[in-house]
Amino acid sequence: MKEKPNCKRHKNELIIDDPSCSLEIAEKLGDLRYDFLQEVLGDLANKLYNDGCKDDSAGRVNLADELFNAAGSVYNAERSISKAWEISKPYMS
């Protein structure tokens, strides 16, 4: 019988000791459970999109375009992580 992998390193919370350390933030994000990471990415994409809307309304079209592009990329990442969650869900204990 195949043993289930130990998935205790994947968390449902994000605790950052040094918020100025981008590497720590990236590693902690990568250690989140994929379902929770999907939510975080969705919220980030929405935030970027909403900021883009505000900048567009204020006439900052170039900035808005880049924020819309970034939001689209993060939405794509959210979809990929969602698929990763569906694949890994049976192995989570």
VMD Tcl script that builds the backbone (N, CA, C; Angstrom):
set m [mol new atoms 279]
animate dup $m
set s [atomselect $m all]
$s set {name element resname resid chain x y z} {
  {N N MET 1 A 0.838 -1.177 0.000}
  {CA C MET 1 A 0.000 0.000 0.000}
  {C C MET 1 A 0.893 1.253 0.000}
  {N N LYS 2 A 0.590 2.175 -0.897}
  {CA C LYS 2 A 1.387 3.396 -1.002}
  {C C LYS 2 A 1.041 4.348 0.136}
  {N N GLU 3 A 2.080 4.883 0.779}
  {CA C GLU 3 A 1.882 5.798 1.897}
  {C C GLU 3 A 1.554 7.193 1.378}
  {N N LYS 4 A 0.621 7.881 2.039}
  {CA C LYS 4 A 0.285 9.243 1.657}
  {C C LYS 4 A 1.453 10.164 2.015}
  {N N PRO 5 A 1.730 11.159 1.153}
  {CA C PRO 5 A 2.799 12.090 1.473}
  {C C PRO 5 A 2.424 12.958 2.671}
  {N N ASN 6 A 3.433 13.441 3.365}
  {CA C ASN 6 A 3.223 14.325 4.499}
  {C C ASN 6 A 3.007 15.738 3.973}
  {N N CYS 7 A 1.818 16.267 4.150}
  {CA C CYS 7 A 1.486 17.586 3.615}
  {C C CYS 7 A 1.327 18.618 4.713}
  {N N LYS 8 A 1.946 18.396 5.842}
  {CA C LYS 8 A 1.805 19.329 6.962}
  {C C LYS 8 A 2.517 20.651 6.712}
  {N N ARG 9 A 3.408 20.701 5.734}
  {CA C ARG 9 A 4.109 21.959 5.477}
  {C C ARG 9 A 3.220 22.954 4.738}
  {N N HIS 10 A 2.118 22.489 4.155}
  {CA C HIS 10 A 1.199 23.384 3.463}
  {C C HIS 10 A 0.224 23.961 4.489}
  {N N LYS 11 A 0.229 25.269 4.635}
  {CA C LYS 11 A -0.506 25.960 5.691}
  {C C LYS 11 A -1.774 26.619 5.168}
  {N N ASN 12 A -2.640 26.984 6.103}
  {CA C ASN 12 A -3.838 27.767 5.809}
  {C C ASN 12 A -3.675 29.200 6.289}
  {N N GLU 13 A -2.473 29.559 6.675}
  {CA C GLU 13 A -2.226 30.905 7.171}
  {C C GLU 13 A -0.883 31.389 6.659}
  {N N LEU 14 A -0.717 32.683 6.693}
  {CA C LEU 14 A 0.515 33.295 6.202}
  {C C LEU 14 A 1.082 34.163 7.314}
  {N N ILE 15 A 2.186 33.727 7.902}
  {CA C ILE 15 A 2.852 34.487 8.959}
  {C C ILE 15 A 4.216 34.901 8.431}
  {N N ILE 16 A 4.427 36.202 8.323}
  {CA C ILE 16 A 5.669 36.746 7.774}
  {C C ILE 16 A 6.478 37.364 8.911}
  {N N ASP 17 A 7.686 36.865 9.108}
  {CA C ASP 17 A 8.551 37.397 10.161}
  {C C ASP 17 A 9.192 38.716 9.742}
  {N N ASP 18 A 9.612 38.802 8.487}
  {CA C ASP 18 A 10.281 40.005 7.980}
  {C C ASP 18 A 9.586 40.451 6.701}
  {N N PRO 19 A 8.590 41.356 6.808}
  {CA C PRO 19 A 7.825 41.761 5.624}
  {C C PRO 19 A 8.649 42.466 4.553}
  {N N SER 20 A 9.874 42.855 4.869}
  {CA C SER 20 A 10.717 43.500 3.861}
  {C C SER 20 A 11.507 42.476 3.044}
  {N N CYS 21 A 11.387 41.204 3.390}
  {CA C CYS 21 A 12.138 40.145 2.703}
  {C C CYS 21 A 11.231 39.466 1.672}
  {N N SER 22 A 11.399 39.831 0.419}
  {CA C SER 22 A 10.544 39.269 -0.625}
  {C C SER 22 A 10.732 37.762 -0.772}
  {N N LEU 23 A 11.929 37.256 -0.533}
  {CA C LEU 23 A 12.162 35.816 -0.626}
  {C C LEU 23 A 11.348 35.069 0.434}
  {N N GLU 24 A 11.301 35.597 1.650}
  {CA C GLU 24 A 10.512 34.953 2.698}
  {C C GLU 24 A 9.030 34.951 2.323}
  {N N ILE 25 A 8.549 36.065 1.802}
  {CA C ILE 25 A 7.145 36.155 1.401}
  {C C ILE 25 A 6.848 35.131 0.309}
  {N N ALA 26 A 7.728 35.046 -0.682}
  {CA C ALA 26 A 7.532 34.093 -1.774}
  {C C ALA 26 A 7.529 32.653 -1.258}
  {N N GLU 27 A 8.457 32.329 -0.367}
  {CA C GLU 27 A 8.522 30.966 0.170}
  {C C GLU 27 A 7.285 30.642 1.005}
  {N N LYS 28 A 6.833 31.597 1.808}
  {CA C LYS 28 A 5.644 31.354 2.633}
  {C C LYS 28 A 4.397 31.213 1.755}
  {N N LEU 29 A 4.296 32.018 0.701}
  {CA C LEU 29 A 3.178 31.867 -0.228}
  {C C LEU 29 A 3.208 30.489 -0.870}
  {N N GLY 30 A 4.393 30.041 -1.265}
  {CA C GLY 30 A 4.535 28.735 -1.897}
  {C C GLY 30 A 4.230 27.575 -0.972}
  {N N ASP 31 A 4.282 27.811 0.334}
  {CA C ASP 31 A 3.984 26.758 1.306}
  {C C ASP 31 A 2.516 26.712 1.703}
  {N N LEU 32 A 1.700 27.635 1.176}
  {CA C LEU 32 A 0.276 27.617 1.485}
  {C C LEU 32 A -0.394 26.429 0.799}
  {N N ARG 33 A -1.480 25.962 1.406}
  {CA C ARG 33 A -2.304 24.970 0.705}
  {C C ARG 33 A -2.787 25.615 -0.573}
  {N N TYR 34 A -2.887 24.841 -1.634}
  {CA C TYR 34 A -3.217 25.411 -2.940}
  {C C TYR 34 A -4.613 26.026 -2.985}
  {N N ASP 35 A -5.545 25.491 -2.200}
  {CA C ASP 35 A -6.871 26.097 -2.191}
  {C C ASP 35 A -6.838 27.490 -1.575}
  {N N PHE 36 A -6.019 27.663 -0.532}
  {CA C PHE 36 A -5.892 28.977 0.096}
  {C C PHE 36 A -5.088 29.925 -0.801}
  {N N LEU 37 A -4.039 29.410 -1.426}
  {CA C LEU 37 A -3.243 30.222 -2.347}
  {C C LEU 37 A -4.106 30.711 -3.501}
  {N N GLN 38 A -5.013 29.866 -3.966}
  {CA C GLN 38 A -5.933 30.258 -5.034}
  {C C GLN 38 A -6.757 31.470 -4.597}
  {N N GLU 39 A -7.249 31.464 -3.364}
  {CA C GLU 39 A -8.017 32.600 -2.850}
  {C C GLU 39 A -7.166 33.864 -2.796}
  {N N VAL 40 A -5.931 33.719 -2.318}
  {CA C VAL 40 A -5.027 34.865 -2.220}
  {C C VAL 40 A -4.776 35.455 -3.607}
  {N N LEU 41 A -4.503 34.593 -4.571}
  {CA C LEU 41 A -4.254 35.070 -5.936}
  {C C LEU 41 A -5.489 35.748 -6.520}
  {N N GLY 42 A -6.666 35.197 -6.274}
  {CA C GLY 42 A -7.892 35.819 -6.745}
  {C C GLY 42 A -8.093 37.198 -6.148}
  {N N ASP 43 A -7.828 37.319 -4.846}
  {CA C ASP 43 A -7.951 38.620 -4.187}
  {C C ASP 43 A -6.932 39.619 -4.731}
  {N N LEU 44 A -5.712 39.148 -4.979}
  {CA C LEU 44 A -4.687 40.022 -5.536}
  {C C LEU 44 A -5.062 40.475 -6.940}
  {N N ALA 45 A -5.545 39.563 -7.753}
  {CA C ALA 45 A -5.954 39.921 -9.114}
  {C C ALA 45 A -7.081 40.952 -9.084}
  {N N ASN 46 A -8.050 40.757 -8.204}
  {CA C ASN 46 A -9.143 41.724 -8.073}
  {C C ASN 46 A -8.634 43.091 -7.637}
  {N N LYS 47 A -7.698 43.105 -6.701}
  {CA C LYS 47 A -7.120 44.367 -6.212}
  {C C LYS 47 A -6.411 45.094 -7.346}
  {N N LEU 48 A -5.602 44.382 -8.112}
  {CA C LEU 48 A -4.887 45.000 -9.226}
  {C C LEU 48 A -5.865 45.536 -10.271}
  {N N TYR 49 A -6.901 44.766 -10.560}
  {CA C TYR 49 A -7.906 45.202 -11.528}
  {C C TYR 49 A -8.615 46.466 -11.036}
  {N N ASN 50 A -9.030 46.471 -9.767}
  {CA C ASN 50 A -9.712 47.644 -9.207}
  {C C ASN 50 A -8.807 48.870 -9.190}
  {N N ASP 51 A -7.532 48.673 -8.871}
  {CA C ASP 51 A -6.585 49.793 -8.926}
  {C C ASP 51 A -6.462 50.313 -10.357}
  {N N GLY 52 A -6.440 49.383 -11.317}
  {CA C GLY 52 A -6.383 49.777 -12.725}
  {C C GLY 52 A -7.592 50.604 -13.126}
  {N N CYS 53 A -8.760 50.230 -12.633}
  {CA C CYS 53 A -9.982 50.991 -12.932}
  {C C CYS 53 A -9.881 52.407 -12.380}
  {N N LYS 54 A -9.379 52.547 -11.163}
  {CA C LYS 54 A -9.224 53.875 -10.556}
  {C C LYS 54 A -8.233 54.716 -11.349}
  {N N ASP 55 A -7.103 54.107 -11.744}
  {CA C ASP 55 A -6.106 54.851 -12.508}
  {C C ASP 55 A -6.639 55.223 -13.882}
  {N N ASP 56 A -7.410 54.335 -14.487}
  {CA C ASP 56 A -8.003 54.632 -15.784}
  {C C ASP 56 A -8.952 55.828 -15.670}
  {N N SER 57 A -9.765 55.831 -14.617}
  {CA C SER 57 A -10.698 56.942 -14.390}
  {C C SER 57 A -9.975 58.256 -14.143}
  {N N ALA 58 A -8.770 58.167 -13.584}
  {CA C ALA 58 A -7.988 59.371 -13.290}
  {C C ALA 58 A -7.122 59.793 -14.475}
  {N N GLY 59 A -7.259 59.099 -15.596}
  {CA C GLY 59 A -6.514 59.478 -16.791}
  {C C GLY 59 A -5.115 58.886 -16.883}
  {N N ARG 60 A -4.777 58.014 -15.967}
  {CA C ARG 60 A -3.452 57.375 -15.999}
  {C C ARG 60 A -3.577 56.072 -16.785}
  {N N VAL 61 A -3.753 56.219 -18.091}
  {CA C VAL 61 A -4.092 55.096 -18.967}
  {C C VAL 61 A -2.962 54.080 -19.051}
  {N N ASN 62 A -1.725 54.537 -19.172}
  {CA C ASN 62 A -0.604 53.591 -19.272}
  {C C ASN 62 A -0.472 52.753 -18.008}
  {N N LEU 63 A -0.605 53.400 -16.857}
  {CA C LEU 63 A -0.532 52.669 -15.595}
  {C C LEU 63 A -1.694 51.690 -15.493}
  {N N ALA 64 A -2.882 52.138 -15.852}
  {CA C ALA 64 A -4.058 51.268 -15.816}
  {C C ALA 64 A -3.857 50.049 -16.713}
  {N N ASP 65 A -3.334 50.252 -17.910}
  {CA C ASP 65 A -3.098 49.129 -18.827}
  {C C ASP 65 A -2.168 48.090 -18.214}
  {N N GLU 66 A -1.113 48.552 -17.570}
  {CA C GLU 66 A -0.163 47.608 -16.960}
  {C C GLU 66 A -0.802 46.873 -15.785}
  {N N LEU 67 A -1.622 47.565 -15.019}
  {CA C LEU 67 A -2.315 46.904 -13.909}
  {C C LEU 67 A -3.328 45.886 -14.424}
  {N N PHE 68 A -4.018 46.218 -15.514}
  {CA C PHE 68 A -4.948 45.250 -16.117}
  {C C PHE 68 A -4.189 44.027 -16.633}
  {N N ASN 69 A -3.025 44.249 -17.248}
  {CA C ASN 69 A -2.200 43.131 -17.716}
  {C C ASN 69 A -1.746 42.261 -16.545}
  {N N ALA 70 A -1.308 42.913 -15.461}
  {CA C ALA 70 A -0.862 42.173 -14.279}
  {C C ALA 70 A -2.019 41.383 -13.683}
  {N N ALA 71 A -3.197 41.998 -13.607}
  {CA C ALA 71 A -4.367 41.305 -13.068}
  {C C ALA 71 A -4.679 40.069 -13.903}
  {N N GLY 72 A -4.606 40.188 -15.224}
  {CA C GLY 72 A -4.854 39.046 -16.097}
  {C C GLY 72 A -3.868 37.916 -15.858}
  {N N SER 73 A -2.606 38.272 -15.657}
  {CA C SER 73 A -1.588 37.252 -15.385}
  {C C SER 73 A -1.843 36.554 -14.056}
  {N N VAL 74 A -2.245 37.316 -13.062}
  {CA C VAL 74 A -2.520 36.722 -11.756}
  {C C VAL 74 A -3.781 35.856 -11.817}
  {N N TYR 75 A -4.780 36.286 -12.596}
  {CA C TYR 75 A -5.966 35.436 -12.795}
  {C C TYR 75 A -5.560 34.101 -13.436}
  {N N ASN 76 A -4.638 34.139 -14.404}
  {CA C ASN 76 A -4.155 32.898 -15.021}
  {C C ASN 76 A -3.453 32.015 -14.000}
  {N N ALA 77 A -2.650 32.630 -13.135}
  {CA C ALA 77 A -1.978 31.869 -12.078}
  {C C ALA 77 A -3.005 31.253 -11.133}
  {N N GLU 78 A -4.054 32.003 -10.826}
  {CA C GLU 78 A -5.116 31.481 -9.960}
  {C C GLU 78 A -5.753 30.231 -10.574}
  {N N ARG 79 A -6.020 30.262 -11.868}
  {CA C ARG 79 A -6.615 29.098 -12.543}
  {C C ARG 79 A -5.675 27.893 -12.500}
  {N N SER 80 A -4.384 28.134 -12.711}
  {CA C SER 80 A -3.418 27.028 -12.673}
  {C C SER 80 A -3.310 26.425 -11.284}
  {N N ILE 81 A -3.302 27.276 -10.268}
  {CA C ILE 81 A -3.233 26.775 -8.892}
  {C C ILE 81 A -4.512 26.022 -8.540}
  {N N SER 82 A -5.640 26.464 -9.079}
  {CA C SER 82 A -6.897 25.749 -8.867}
  {C C SER 82 A -6.797 24.331 -9.426}
  {N N LYS 83 A -6.217 24.194 -10.601}
  {CA C LYS 83 A -6.025 22.863 -11.191}
  {C C LYS 83 A -5.054 22.033 -10.351}
  {N N ALA 84 A -3.988 22.681 -9.853}
  {CA C ALA 84 A -3.033 21.976 -8.992}
  {C C ALA 84 A -3.718 21.497 -7.721}
  {N N TRP 85 A -4.635 22.304 -7.185}
  {CA C TRP 85 A -5.366 21.902 -5.989}
  {C C TRP 85 A -6.220 20.669 -6.272}
  {N N GLU 86 A -6.910 20.660 -7.391}
  {CA C GLU 86 A -7.756 19.514 -7.724}
  {C C GLU 86 A -6.926 18.239 -7.852}
  {N N ILE 87 A -5.716 18.366 -8.373}
  {CA C ILE 87 A -4.830 17.207 -8.518}
  {C C ILE 87 A -4.309 16.758 -7.156}
  {N N SER 88 A -3.941 17.709 -6.298}
  {CA C SER 88 A -3.299 17.360 -5.023}
  {C C SER 88 A -4.284 17.079 -3.891}
  {N N LYS 89 A -5.541 17.500 -4.045}
  {CA C LYS 89 A -6.524 17.359 -2.962}
  {C C LYS 89 A -6.621 15.936 -2.412}
  {N N PRO 90 A -6.619 14.901 -3.261}
  {CA C PRO 90 A -6.728 13.547 -2.693}
  {C C PRO 90 A -5.551 13.139 -1.795}
  {N N TYR 91 A -4.424 13.823 -1.927}
  {CA C TYR 91 A -3.231 13.462 -1.157}
  {C C TYR 91 A -3.089 14.276 0.122}
  {N N MET 92 A -3.973 15.247 0.320}
  {CA C MET 92 A -3.886 16.088 1.499}
  {C C MET 92 A -4.532 15.368 2.675}
  {N N SER 93 A -3.837 15.393 3.807}
  {CA C SER 93 A -4.388 14.706 4.987}
  {C C SER 93 A -4.855 15.703 6.008}
}
mol reanalyze $m
mol bondsrecalc $m
mol representation Tube
mol addrep $m
